[in-house]
Amino acid sequence: MTREEIIEKVNTFLIEEIEIDENDLKGDALLTKDLGIDSLDFVDIVVIVERTFGFKIKPEEMKEVKTLDQFYDYIGSKVN
């Protein structure tokens, strides 16, 4: 899966399921501070990522993921 495909899928569910404004989806956006993703949103995101990309997210691996670009990279490292 290409990075562009990952970005498209992630952005789609962030807009549709988590209700984040499309204009806020910039690579350097901080997940919690800039996008307003809280702990309940993260639970939903984990379920969506596992269903969409077919791998389990390990909480300890997500501790280093702070920006949207890092999130795309994390998913890319798991699916490729």
JOVENZI-V677877 format. One record per residue. N is the residue number from 1. RES is the residue in one small letter. NEAR is the number of other C-alpha atoms within 10 Angstrom. D_LAST is the distance of its C-alpha to the last C-alpha in Angstrom with 1 decimal. Layout:
n=N res=RES near=NEAR d_last=D_LAST
n=N res=RES near=NEAR d_last=D_LAST
This chain:
n=1 res=m near=9 d_last=6.5
n=2 res=t near=10 d_last=8.4
n=3 res=r near=13 d_last=9.8
n=4 res=e near=10 d_last=12.9
n=5 res=e near=12 d_last=11.9
n=6 res=i near=18 d_last=10.6
n=7 res=i near=19 d_last=13.9
n=8 res=e near=13 d_last=15.9
n=9 res=k near=15 d_last=15.0
n=10 res=v near=21 d_last=15.5
n=11 res=n near=20 d_last=18.6
n=12 res=t near=15 d_last=19.9
n=13 res=f near=16 d_last=20.0
n=14 res=l near=20 d_last=21.3
n=15 res=i near=15 d_last=24.1
n=16 res=e near=11 d_last=24.9
n=17 res=e near=13 d_last=24.5
n=18 res=i near=18 d_last=25.1
n=19 res=e near=13 d_last=27.5
n=20 res=i near=17 d_last=26.4
n=21 res=d near=12 d_last=28.1
n=22 res=e near=12 d_last=25.9
n=23 res=n near=7 d_last=27.7
n=24 res=d near=12 d_last=26.6
n=25 res=l near=20 d_last=22.8
n=26 res=k near=14 d_last=22.5
n=27 res=g near=14 d_last=19.8
n=28 res=d near=13 d_last=22.3
n=29 res=a near=16 d_last=23.6
n=30 res=l near=18 d_last=24.0
n=31 res=l near=20 d_last=22.8
n=32 res=t near=15 d_last=26.1
n=33 res=k near=11 d_last=28.6
n=34 res=d near=14 d_last=27.8
n=35 res=l near=19 d_last=26.2
n=36 res=g near=12 d_last=28.4
n=37 res=i near=17 d_last=25.7
n=38 res=d near=11 d_last=27.6
n=39 res=s near=10 d_last=27.0
n=40 res=l near=9 d_last=27.6
n=41 res=d near=15 d_last=25.2
n=42 res=f near=14 d_last=22.5
n=43 res=v near=10 d_last=23.3
n=44 res=d near=12 d_last=22.8
n=45 res=i near=19 d_last=19.5
n=46 res=v near=16 d_last=18.1
n=47 res=v near=13 d_last=19.4
n=48 res=i near=16 d_last=18.0
n=49 res=v near=17 d_last=14.4
n=50 res=e near=12 d_last=14.6
n=51 res=r near=11 d_last=16.1
n=52 res=t near=12 d_last=14.0
n=53 res=f near=16 d_last=10.4
n=54 res=g near=11 d_last=11.5
n=55 res=f near=14 d_last=11.2
n=56 res=k near=12 d_last=14.1
n=57 res=i near=16 d_last=14.7
n=58 res=k near=9 d_last=16.7
n=59 res=p near=9 d_last=19.6
n=60 res=e near=8 d_last=19.9
n=61 res=e near=9 d_last=16.5
n=62 res=m near=12 d_last=17.5
n=63 res=k near=8 d_last=20.7
n=64 res=e near=11 d_last=19.3
n=65 res=v near=16 d_last=17.9
n=66 res=k near=15 d_last=20.9
n=67 res=t near=19 d_last=20.0
n=68 res=l near=22 d_last=18.1
n=69 res=d near=17 d_last=16.1
n=70 res=q near=18 d_last=15.1
n=71 res=f near=19 d_last=14.2
n=72 res=y near=21 d_last=11.9
n=73 res=d near=15 d_last=10.3
n=74 res=y near=16 d_last=10.3
n=75 res=i near=18 d_last=8.5
n=76 res=g near=17 d_last=5.8
n=77 res=s near=9 d_last=5.7
n=78 res=k near=12 d_last=5.8
n=79 res=v near=12 d_last=3.8
n=80 res=n near=8 d_last=0.0
